[in-house]
Amino acid sequence: MPTTVIGVHLSPQHTFTKHAQGVIELVAGEGVKGDAHAGATVKHGHLKVKGADMPNLRQVHLIATELIEELRSEGFNVERGSMGENITTSGVHLTLLPHGTRLVFASGAAIELTGIRTPCKQLNGFQDGLLDAVREKNEAGEFRRPVGVLGVVVASGIVAPQDSITVQLPTSAHRPMDFI
């Protein structure tokens, strides 16, 4: 199965759900043009408290459509963009990719993965029980299903549904992504 973009989303306000777009523009060092999380320094409310001048490692949020489909099969009413992602993908298990993986889109735009999105209580505000559905732990104490990955834009360009995605693994030793 080819790795592709299924949907693109943004919200100019800090809302949980992002709205579907025909295209989004990725801006190197900033994120998704017009999105509330764009910027070189942190924009996430919880992280700003820790230090507003910290680098923004959460410029772009990606979720695999396969997760959305799994949650739907469990009875949750989730759609593309409803859990706050900017890009919905298909054909790649995002959370298994190593830290520093680059996702290169048809236009040449590229995102470098920085971490796994930590599920937060806002998921239950969106839909009761959703937080437990995505963060159940196994016997080893690991999260069962993280809610997508986060990254920074390293090359500018346009991203649209049906665009191909090339996965470029880091050339250095692979290390798993941490929750951020």
Secondary structure, 3 states (H helix, E strand, C coil): CCCEEEEEEECCCCCCCCEEECCEEEECCCEECCCCCCCCECCCHHHHHHCCCCECCCCEEEEEHHHHHHHHHCCCCCCCCCCCCCEEEECCCHHHCECCCEEEECCCCEEEEEEECCCCCHHHHHCCCHHHHHHCECCCCCECCCCCEEEEEEECEEECCCCEEEEECCCCCCCECCEC
